[in-house]
Amino acid sequence: MSSLSITIITPNLNGGRFLEACIVSIQNQQYPNLKHVVIDGGSTDNSIEILKTTCTTYEVVKGLNNYEAIDYGFKKYPSEIQAWLNSDDLYRDGAINTVMNAFEKFPDISWLTGTPSISNDLGVIRIWDAHIFPSISKYTWTLSSNIFIQQESTFWRKKLYEEVGGISKDYRYANDYDLWSKFFKKELLYSIPQILASFRMHSPAQLSVSNRRNYVSEVKRIQSNYDIGILRKLILKLLMGIDYVLIRIPILRSAYDSLQFRQKFLGFTMRLRFDDSNQLLKC
């Protein structure tokens, strides 16, 4: 088992409906060197009662928005590895041990993500995209506003977070997207073929759903900060299109993948895999 420490921050404001399930999903990880801290914005529902009965470390800090609470938590409760989990989302069994083993075994990995998934209001899971070749690239990131990295499934080293200046306060909805874009400028993203967490879709009124249009608008603003010329953008789109075809033709896929062209030149995620003894290896 890894000896690295991890801090998980949960921002919360009147999220009592799902807060206990979120907390239990973290406690069930049974990772010994884990700090879980809830930064509460002054809830008036049953959140504080839940925090007390579940023996969860928490602070009530009024006046902070969601992202300010996250950054506050990381600065006050530092650990070698960091992540945040919103109060209506869930970690899946074994997620933290897998993540920490990956960081322990591969010191060159600075951030990683798992197979994205969503769940309904009862926590029933549905896999979002389990394709063996992840579609996330540092360049597709700048070419489309419909490609996302699932925040709930993403973890990183504190050193990387500090190098990029932490999470931005410049946006209201897409600060996670901005953080990933800054990470991409520094380090390669690695992917693990395991469901680590689930985003809970429980209501059309939840902020991340009802404000989707505003989120995409901010994403486009962030993408505009990338200095990619028209010609380079056209070439990248052409190469991405060829890549999309090649990885879906079985007779060509293995040979193409062995060249690691998509990782080296197209900026796609580096992949980890499990061997027959359940040990993580680099592809």
C-alpha positions in Angstrom: 0.0 0.0 0.0 1.2 3.5 -0.8 2.6 5.7 2.0 1.6 8.9 0.2 -0.9 11.3 1.8 -4.0 12.6 0.1 -6.4 15.5 0.9 -9.9 15.4 -0.5 -11.9 18.6 -0.1 -15.7 18.7 -0.3 -17.3 22.1 -0.7 -20.9 22.1 0.7 -23.8 24.5 1.0 -27.1 22.9 2.0 -26.1 19.6 0.3 -27.5 17.5 3.1 -29.6 15.3 0.8 -26.5 13.5 -0.6 -23.8 14.6 1.8 -23.8 11.5 3.9 -23.5 9.2 0.9 -20.5 11.2 -0.3 -18.8 11.0 3.1 -19.4 7.2 3.4 -18.0 6.7 -0.1 -14.8 8.3 1.1 -14.7 6.5 4.5 -15.2 3.2 2.7 -11.9 3.7 0.8 -10.1 2.7 4.1 -7.0 4.5 3.0 -5.0 5.3 6.2 -3.3 8.5 5.1 -6.3 10.4 3.9 -7.7 13.7 5.0 -11.3 14.5 4.1 -12.4 18.0 5.0 -15.7 19.6 4.2 -15.7 23.3 3.8 -19.3 24.4 4.5 -20.5 27.8 3.3 -23.0 28.2 6.2 -25.6 25.5 5.5 -29.1 25.9 7.1 -30.2 22.3 6.3 -29.1 19.1 8.1 -25.5 19.3 6.8 -23.9 20.1 10.1 -25.7 17.4 11.9 -24.5 14.9 9.3 -20.9 16.1 9.6 -21.1 15.7 13.3 -22.7 12.2 13.3 -20.2 10.9 10.7 -17.2 12.3 12.6 -16.1 14.3 9.5 -13.6 17.1 9.8 -15.3 20.3 8.7 -15.1 24.1 8.8 -17.9 26.6 8.3 -16.5 29.4 6.2 -19.2 31.8 5.1 -18.8 33.9 2.0 -16.7 31.6 -0.1 -18.0 30.3 -3.4 -17.4 26.7 -4.5 -14.0 27.1 -6.0 -12.8 29.5 -3.3 -13.7 26.9 -0.7 -11.8 24.2 -2.6 -8.6 26.4 -2.8 -9.0 27.3 0.8 -9.1 23.7 1.8 -6.1 22.7 -0.2 -4.0 25.5 1.3 -5.0 24.8 4.9 -4.9 21.0 4.7 -2.0 20.1 2.4 -1.1 16.6 1.3 1.1 15.1 -1.4 -2.0 14.2 -3.5 -5.1 16.3 -4.0 -8.6 16.0 -5.3 -12.1 17.4 -4.6 -15.5 15.6 -4.5 -18.7 17.6 -4.4 -21.2 16.7 -1.8 -23.6 15.0 -4.2 -21.0 12.8 -5.9 -19.4 9.5 -5.0 -16.1 7.6 -5.0 -16.3 4.0 -6.1 -14.9 1.1 -4.0 -11.1 0.8 -4.3 -10.6 4.1 -6.1 -8.2 5.7 -3.7 -6.0 2.7 -3.3 -5.7 2.4 -7.1 -4.9 6.1 -7.5 -2.3 6.2 -4.7 -0.6 3.0 -5.9 -0.3 4.6 -9.3 1.3 7.8 -7.9 3.6 5.7 -5.6 4.7 3.4 -8.4 5.2 6.1 -11.1 6.8 9.2 -9.6 6.8 10.8 -13.0 3.0 10.9 -13.1 1.7 14.3 -12.0 -2.0 13.9 -12.7 -4.3 11.1 -13.7 -8.0 10.4 -14.4 -10.2 7.3 -14.5 -13.0 6.0 -16.6 -15.8 8.6 -16.3 -19.3 7.6 -15.1 -22.5 9.1 -13.9 -25.1 7.9 -11.4 -28.7 8.7 -10.8 -30.2 10.1 -7.6 -30.0 6.6 -6.1 -26.3 6.2 -6.9 -26.9 3.6 -9.6 -24.0 3.9 -12.0 -23.8 4.3 -15.7 -20.5 4.3 -17.6 -20.0 7.4 -19.6 -17.2 6.4 -22.0 -15.3 3.2 -21.4 -13.5 3.1 -24.7 -10.0 1.6 -24.4 -8.5 4.6 -26.2 -9.4 7.7 -24.3 -10.5 10.7 -26.5 -8.8 13.3 -24.3 -5.9 15.2 -25.8 -4.1 18.4 -24.9 -5.0 19.5 -28.5 -8.6 18.1 -28.7 -9.0 20.1 -25.5 -8.4 23.3 -27.6 -10.4 22.3 -30.6 -13.8 21.3 -29.1 -16.0 22.5 -26.3 -17.6 19.1 -26.0 -14.7 17.2 -24.6 -14.4 17.1 -20.8 -12.3 15.6 -18.1 -14.4 14.3 -15.3 -13.5 16.3 -12.3 -14.7 13.7 -9.8 -12.3 11.1 -11.3 -9.2 13.3 -11.5 -6.3 13.5 -9.0 -3.0 15.3 -9.0 0.2 16.1 -7.0 0.3 19.2 -4.8 3.5 20.2 -6.5 1.7 20.5 -9.9 -1.2 22.4 -8.3 1.2 24.9 -6.8 3.3 25.2 -10.0 0.2 26.4 -12.0 -0.9 28.8 -9.3 -3.8 26.7 -8.0 -7.4 27.0 -9.1 -8.4 30.2 -10.8 -11.0 32.7 -9.4 -11.6 34.2 -12.8 -14.5 32.1 -13.7 -17.8 31.2 -12.1 -18.5 27.8 -13.7 -15.4 26.4 -15.6 -12.5 26.8 -13.1 -12.0 23.1 -13.2 -11.6 23.3 -17.0 -9.1 26.1 -16.6 -7.1 24.1 -14.1 -6.9 21.1 -16.4 -5.7 23.4 -19.3 -2.9 24.7 -17.0 -2.0 21.2 -16.0 -1.8 20.2 -19.7 0.7 22.9 -20.3 3.0 21.4 -17.7 2.5 17.6 -17.7 1.0 14.7 -19.6 -2.3 13.3 -18.4 -2.5 9.6 -17.5 -5.6 7.5 -17.6 -6.6 4.4 -15.5 -9.1 1.9 -16.9 -11.1 1.9 -13.8 -14.3 3.7 -12.6 -13.0 5.9 -9.8 -16.0 8.1 -9.2 -19.4 9.1 -10.4 -21.1 12.4 -11.1 -24.6 12.2 -9.7 -27.3 13.5 -12.1 -30.2 14.0 -9.7 -32.1 17.1 -10.8 -32.4 19.4 -13.8 -32.1 22.2 -11.3 -28.7 21.2 -9.9 -26.2 23.9 -10.7 -23.8 21.9 -12.9 -26.8 20.9 -15.1 -28.9 24.1 -15.2 -25.8 26.2 -15.9 -24.4 24.0 -18.7 -24.7 26.8 -21.2 -22.8 29.2 -19.0 -20.1 26.6 -18.5 -19.6 26.0 -22.2 -19.4 29.8 -22.7 -16.6 30.0 -20.2 -14.9 27.0 -21.8 -14.8 28.8 -25.1 -13.2 31.9 -23.3 -10.5 29.6 -21.9 -9.8 28.0 -25.2 -9.4 31.4 -26.8 -6.3 31.9 -24.6 -4.5 29.1 -26.6 -2.3 30.5 -29.4 -3.0 28.0 -32.2 -2.9 29.4 -35.7 -5.6 28.5 -38.3 -3.2 26.3 -40.4 -2.0 24.4 -37.3 -5.6 24.0 -36.2 -6.6 22.5 -39.6 -3.7 20.1 -39.6 -4.5 19.0 -36.0 -8.2 18.4 -37.0 -7.1 16.3 -40.0 -4.7 14.2 -37.9 -7.3 13.8 -35.2 -9.8 12.6 -37.8 -7.3 10.0 -39.1 -6.5 8.9 -35.6 -10.3 8.5 -34.9 -10.5 6.1 -37.8 -7.3 4.1 -37.2 -8.1 3.2 -33.5 -11.4 1.8 -34.6 -10.1 -0.6 -37.3 -9.0 -3.8 -35.4 -6.5 -4.9 -38.1 -4.6 -1.5 -37.9 -5.2 -0.5 -34.3 -2.5 -2.6 -32.6 0.3 -1.6 -35.0 -0.8 2.1 -34.9 -1.0 2.1 -31.1 2.5 0.5 -30.7 4.0 3.6 -32.5 2.6 5.8 -29.7 2.1 8.5 -32.3 -1.2 9.7 -30.7 0.6 10.2 -27.4 3.8 11.7 -28.7 2.5 14.0 -31.4 -1.2 14.4 -30.7 -1.0 14.8 -27.0 -3.4 12.0 -26.0 -3.4 10.7 -22.5 -0.8 8.1 -21.6 -2.5 4.9 -20.6 -2.0 2.6 -17.6 -3.3 -0.9 -17.6 -3.7 -3.8 -15.2 -1.8 -7.0 -15.7 -3.1 -10.5 -14.8 -2.0 -10.0 -11.2 -3.8 -6.7 -11.0 -0.6 -4.7 -11.0 -0.6 -1.3 -12.8 1.7 -1.1 -15.8 2.3 1.6 -18.4 1.1 0.7 -21.9 
